[in-house]
């Protein structure tokens, strides 16, 4: 989620989860480490659910559809899919992010309430760049995904997308592909002698200023701009905004911290605008929140009620007021929770020029073999987008040609002789 998602009040530093809890008394592998197969399996399961629901929700993005209806349907699907896994086990599972559907010029996730009549009636317009973001978590291991879908009438779904809309989508796609490759630690995939590998590994990771500079070569080619302060976060157990972050095109007073390393999971986000890329706060109710580690003596019964509900249903992961049992109680009770820093409030942010914005969010793991995409937007059908612009910078093109991961050389199992014989007989 973009760092430009503003907060109310200063929050204390979030306590880093304890990583030294073994999966069993005899194991030396930390329970929350990617070296523990259970951890990676849970991340992958959450990612599979997220991608499956994203695909279904994307089908609902058509002109005239109500945004709140799509959000509700997405949440329903996540609940149904989560219920199918780890049955009979006492394991925490649910949302890592509610379903949000952001209109064309919105930068941050948008999740309207059914009790706000005007927003509940907000409909998708023809040609809008709609951002869908959602996620699931299994045992505190969350995957969040985001895709940009161009709202098109069903009878024109097969038509090519051209002009500035195509420029926007293609720029965001290549910015994402480039950023994913820049997440690979130096020398990790280097081939050659041990000396060559050691030399490559000794190189420093690109600075965050260098990362922004490279990505801007892509946006310049398509005559668009990076959305300021788009932030990728280190993920951890029960944490989607960890101790490291990469901030693209940082606003004044904003900067990233740390570099990606093997054994980490990241939520990698890109944002591109047809405008200047500058952002502004929107004059709309904030409906997306997240519990903090702050304790505070809440006085209002409604405040205590929704805090208990949030702790039970969502833990520390983001939630929408729409997802709570009573929206009206939630709207009144959340005020004290935010003032007491019990909840973090995500303000709505949009493009300063009201220009269309495209976003991606991919959850990935960095292993000894490179980048493993756990969950993310589906592969883009490049044939569907037609632009008169292209990337010509040699440095960027060279990086884009690089693989995300090492070919481990695993061969597909050969068909059994019996099966092969059967095919011969059929011929």
C-alpha positions in Angstrom: 0.0 0.0 0.0 1.3 3.4 -0.9 3.2 5.3 1.8 1.0 8.3 0.7 -1.9 6.6 2.5 -1.9 9.1 5.3 -2.1 8.3 9.0 -3.9 10.0 11.8 -1.4 10.7 14.7 2.1 9.4 15.2 2.2 5.7 16.0 4.9 3.9 18.1 7.2 1.6 16.2 5.6 -1.8 15.6 7.1 -4.6 17.5 9.0 -7.0 15.2 7.6 -10.5 15.4 9.7 -13.1 17.2 11.4 -15.2 14.5 13.1 -17.7 16.7 10.1 -19.9 17.5 10.9 -23.4 16.1 8.2 -25.4 14.3 8.9 -28.3 16.7 11.3 -28.7 19.7 13.8 -30.7 17.7 14.0 -28.3 14.8 16.7 -25.7 14.4 14.8 -23.9 11.6 12.8 -20.8 12.8 9.1 -21.4 12.4 8.5 -18.2 10.5 11.5 -18.7 8.2 11.1 -19.5 4.5 13.4 -22.4 5.2 10.5 -24.0 6.9 8.4 -25.7 4.2 5.2 -25.1 6.2 5.8 -21.3 6.0 6.2 -21.3 2.3 3.2 -23.6 1.8 1.0 -21.2 3.8 2.2 -18.2 1.8 1.5 -20.1 -1.4 -2.0 -21.2 -0.3 -2.9 -17.6 0.6 -1.5 -16.4 -2.7 -3.5 -19.0 -4.7 -6.7 -17.9 -3.0 -5.9 -14.2 -3.7 -5.2 -14.9 -7.3 -8.3 -17.0 -7.8 -10.5 -14.3 -6.3 -8.8 -11.6 -8.2 -9.6 -13.4 -11.4 -13.3 -13.7 -10.5 -13.6 -10.1 -9.3 -11.9 -8.8 -12.5 -14.8 -10.3 -14.5 -17.2 -8.0 -12.6 -15.5 -4.9 -13.7 -17.8 -3.6 -16.4 -19.3 -0.2 -17.1 -22.4 0.4 -14.9 -21.4 -2.1 -12.1 -21.5 -0.7 -8.6 -18.2 -0.7 -6.8 -19.6 -1.6 -3.4 -21.3 -4.7 -4.9 -18.0 -5.8 -6.4 -16.2 -5.3 -3.0 -18.9 -7.4 -1.2 -18.7 -10.2 -3.8 -14.9 -10.3 -3.5 -15.0 -10.5 0.2 -17.6 -13.3 0.0 -15.3 -15.3 -2.3 -12.3 -14.9 -0.1 -14.3 -16.2 2.9 -15.5 -19.1 0.9 -12.0 -20.0 -0.4 -10.3 -19.6 2.9 -12.9 -22.0 4.5 -11.8 -24.7 2.1 -8.2 -24.9 3.4 -6.7 -26.2 6.6 -10.0 -27.6 7.7 -10.3 -29.1 11.2 -7.1 -27.3 12.3 -7.0 -24.6 14.9 -5.3 -22.1 12.6 -5.9 -18.4 12.1 -7.0 -17.7 8.5 -8.9 -15.0 6.7 -8.2 -11.6 5.1 -4.8 -10.0 4.6 -6.6 -7.2 2.8 -10.3 -6.5 2.0 -11.5 -6.3 -1.6 -11.0 -2.7 -2.7 -12.0 -1.3 -6.1 -10.4 2.1 -7.0 -11.7 4.3 -9.7 -9.5 5.7 -12.5 -7.7 8.6 -10.7 -7.6 7.0 -7.2 -4.2 5.9 -6.1 -5.0 4.1 -2.8 -7.5 1.3 -2.2 -11.2 2.3 -2.1 -13.9 0.4 -0.2 -17.2 2.3 0.0 -19.8 1.6 2.7 -23.3 0.4 1.9 -24.7 2.9 4.5 -23.2 5.9 2.6 -25.9 6.3 -0.1 -23.8 8.5 -2.5 -20.7 6.3 -2.4 -22.8 3.0 -2.4 -24.2 4.1 -5.8 -20.8 4.9 -7.3 -20.7 3.0 -10.7 -17.8 2.1 -12.9 -17.5 4.2 -16.1 -16.6 2.9 -19.5 -12.8 3.0 -20.1 -11.8 3.6 -16.5 -8.6 2.1 -15.2 -9.9 0.2 -12.2 -7.5 -1.0 -9.6 -8.6 -4.2 -7.7 -6.7 -5.0 -4.5 -7.3 -7.9 -2.1 -5.6 -10.6 -0.2 -5.9 -13.7 2.1 -3.7 -14.9 5.0 -3.1 -18.4 6.4 -1.7 -18.5 10.0 -0.6 -14.9 9.7 1.3 -15.4 6.4 -0.4 -13.0 4.0 -0.5 -12.4 0.3 -1.8 -9.2 -1.3 -2.4 -8.8 -5.0 -3.4 -5.8 -7.1 -4.3 -5.6 -10.8 -5.5 -2.8 -13.1 -8.4 -3.6 -15.3 -9.8 -1.4 -18.1 -13.6 -1.3 -17.8 -14.9 -2.5 -21.1 -18.5 -3.5 -22.2 -18.8 -7.2 -22.6 -19.5 -6.9 -26.4 -16.1 -5.1 -26.8 -14.1 -7.2 -24.5 -12.0 -8.6 -27.4 -11.2 -5.2 -28.9 -7.7 -3.8 -28.8 -6.9 -1.1 -26.3 -5.0 1.8 -27.9 -3.8 5.4 -27.3 -3.0 6.8 -23.9 -4.8 4.0 -22.0 -2.5 1.5 -23.7 0.5 3.7 -22.9 -0.5 3.7 -19.2 -1.0 -0.1 -18.9 2.1 -1.0 -20.8 4.3 1.5 -18.8 3.0 0.0 -15.6 3.6 -3.5 -16.8 7.2 -2.8 -17.8 7.9 -0.8 -14.7 6.7 -3.8 -12.7 8.9 -6.2 -14.7 11.9 -4.0 -14.2 11.3 -3.5 -10.5 11.0 -7.3 -9.9 14.4 -7.8 -11.5 15.9 -5.1 -9.4 14.7 -7.0 -6.3 17.2 -9.8 -7.0 20.3 -9.6 -4.7 23.5 -8.9 -6.6 25.2 -12.0 -8.0 22.4 -14.4 -7.0 21.8 -15.6 -10.5 25.3 -15.1 -11.9 26.7 -18.0 -14.0 30.4 -18.8 -14.5 33.4 -19.5 -12.3 33.4 -19.2 -8.5 35.6 -16.1 -8.9 33.0 -14.5 -11.3 30.2 -15.4 -8.9 32.0 -13.9 -5.9 32.8 -10.7 -7.8 29.1 -10.3 -8.8 28.0 -11.0 -5.2 30.3 -8.3 -3.9 28.5 -5.6 -5.9 26.2 -3.3 -4.0 22.5 -3.5 -4.5 21.1 -0.5 -6.5 20.2 2.4 -4.3 16.6 3.4 -4.1 17.5 6.6 -6.1 19.0 4.4 -8.8 15.9 2.2 -8.8 13.7 5.2 -9.3 16.0 6.5 -12.0 15.8 3.3 -14.0 12.0 3.0 -13.7 11.7 6.6 -14.9 13.4 5.6 -18.1 10.4 3.4 -18.7 7.8 6.0 -17.8 9.6 8.6 -20.0 9.4 6.2 -23.0 5.7 6.0 -22.6 5.3 9.7 -21.6 3.8 8.9 -18.2 5.1 9.4 -14.6 5.6 7.3 -11.5 3.1 7.9 -8.8 5.0 9.6 -6.0 5.9 7.6 -2.9 4.7 4.3 -4.2 6.0 1.9 -1.6 7.0 -1.8 -1.5 7.1 -3.4 1.9 8.9 -6.3 3.5 6.3 -8.8 4.7 6.6 -10.9 7.8 4.5 -13.1 10.1 1.4 -11.0 10.9 3.0 -8.0 9.2 2.6 -6.4 5.8 4.6 -3.2 6.5 7.8 -4.5 8.0 11.2 -3.1 8.8 12.3 -2.5 5.2 10.6 -0.5 2.4 11.4 0.7 -1.1 9.9 4.1 -2.0 9.6 5.0 -5.6 9.7 8.7 -6.6 9.7 9.7 -2.9 7.9 12.9 -1.8 9.8 15.4 0.3 10.6 13.9 3.7 10.0 10.3 2.6 12.7 7.7 2.0 13.1 4.0 1.8 15.0 1.7 4.2 17.0 -1.5 3.5 17.7 -3.8 0.6 16.0 -7.1 -0.4 17.8 -10.2 0.8 17.4 -14.0 0.3 14.8 -15.5 2.7 12.5 -12.5 2.6 8.9 -12.0 1.4 7.9 -8.6 -0.1 4.8 -6.9 -1.3 6.1 -5.1 -4.5 4.0 -2.3 -5.7 4.1 -0.1 -8.8 2.1 2.9 -9.7 2.0 4.9 -12.9 0.0 8.1 -13.9 -0.9 9.8 -17.1 -0.5 13.0 -15.1 2.4 14.4 -13.1 2.4 11.5 -10.6 1.8 14.0 -7.8 -1.0 13.1 -5.4 -3.6 14.8 -3.2 -5.9 13.8 -0.3 -9.5 13.1 -1.3 -12.3 14.7 0.7 -14.0 11.4 1.4 -14.5 9.2 4.5 -11.7 6.9 5.3 -13.1 3.4 5.5 -9.9 1.3 5.5 -8.2 0.8 8.9 -5.8 -1.5 10.6 -5.3 -2.3 14.3 -2.0 -1.1 15.8 0.0 -2.5 18.8 -1.1 0.5 20.9 -3.2 0.0 24.0 -5.7 2.7 25.1 -8.6 2.8 27.5 -11.6 3.1 25.2 -14.6 4.8 26.8 -17.4 4.4 24.3 -19.2 1.0 24.2 -19.3 1.1 20.4 -15.5 1.6 20.3 -14.9 -1.4 22.6 -17.3 -3.4 20.6 -15.7 -2.9 17.2 -12.2 -3.3 18.7 -13.1 -6.7 20.0 -14.7 -7.6 16.6 -11.6 -6.5 14.7 -9.2 -8.4 17.0 -11.2 -11.6 16.5 -11.8 -11.3 12.7 -8.8 -9.5 11.3 -6.0 -9.4 13.8 -3.5 -6.7 12.6 -4.4 -7.0 8.9 -6.3 -4.1 7.2 -10.1 -4.2 7.2 -13.0 -2.2 5.8 -15.7 -0.7 8.1 -18.1 -2.3 5.6 -16.9 -5.8 6.8 -18.0 -5.1 10.4 -21.3 -6.4 11.8 -22.9 -2.9 12.2 -21.6 -0.3 9.8 -23.3 2.6 11.6 -21.8 1.6 15.0 -18.5 1.1 13.2 -18.6 4.7 11.8 -19.1 6.2 15.3 -16.9 3.8 17.3 -13.9 4.0 14.9 -13.4 7.7 15.7 -12.2 7.0 19.3 -10.1 4.1 18.1 -8.3 6.3 15.6 -7.8 9.2 18.1 -6.4 6.7 20.6 -4.1 5.3 18.0 -5.7 1.9 18.5 -6.5 1.9 14.8 -4.5 3.3 12.0 -6.6 5.1 9.4 -5.8 5.0 5.7 -6.9 8.2 4.1 -8.0 8.2 0.4 -5.4 9.6 -2.0 -5.8 10.4 -5.6 -3.9 11.8 -8.6 -3.4 15.5 -8.2 -4.4 16.1 -11.8 -7.3 13.7 -11.6 -5.5 11.7 -14.3 -5.8 7.9 -14.7 -3.6 5.7 -12.6 -2.5 2.1 -13.0 -1.1 -0.1 -10.2 0.2 -3.6 -9.6 1.0 -5.3 -6.4 2.9 -8.6 -6.3 3.7 -10.8 -3.3 7.1 -12.5 -3.9 9.6 -14.6 -2.1 13.4 -14.2 -2.6 15.1 -17.6 -2.5 18.5 -18.9 -3.3 17.2 -19.5 -6.8 15.9 -16.0 -7.4 12.4 -14.5 -7.3 9.4 -16.7 -6.8 6.1 -14.9 -7.5 3.7 -16.1 -4.8 0.8 -14.0 -5.9 0.2 -11.1 -8.3 -1.7 -9.8 -11.3 -2.2 -12.3 -14.1 0.2 -12.2 -17.1 -0.6 -9.2 -19.4 -1.8 -10.1 -22.9 0.6 -7.7 -24.7 -1.2 -8.4 -28.0 -4.3 -6.6 -26.7 -2.5 -3.3 -26.2 -1.3 -1.1 -29.1 1.1 1.8 -28.5 3.3 3.8 -30.8 5.9 4.1 -28.0 8.5 1.7 -26.9 11.5 1.3 -24.6 14.8 2.0 -26.3 17.2 2.5 -23.3 19.9 -0.2 -23.6 20.5 -0.5 -19.8 16.8 -1.1 -19.2 16.4 -3.5 -22.0 19.3 -5.5 -20.8 17.8 -5.8 -17.3 14.4 -6.8 -18.7 16.0 -9.7 -20.6 17.3 -11.2 -17.4 15.4 -14.1 -15.8 13.7 -13.7 -12.5 15.0 -17.1 -11.2 17.6 -19.7 -11.9 16.5 -22.7 -14.0 16.8 -25.5 -11.4 17.0 -28.1 -14.2 14.1 -30.2 -12.9 12.9 -32.4 -15.8 9.3 -33.3 -16.4 8.6 -36.9 -15.6 8.4 -39.1 -18.6 5.1 -40.7 -19.5 4.8 -44.3 -18.4 5.5 -46.9 -21.1 2.0 -48.3 -20.7 0.5 -44.9 -21.4 2.7 -44.4 -24.5 1.7 -47.9 -25.8 -1.9 -47.0 -25.4 -1.5 -43.9 -27.4 0.2 -45.9 -30.2 -2.7 -48.4 -30.2 -5.2 -45.5 -30.5 -3.3 -44.2 -33.5 
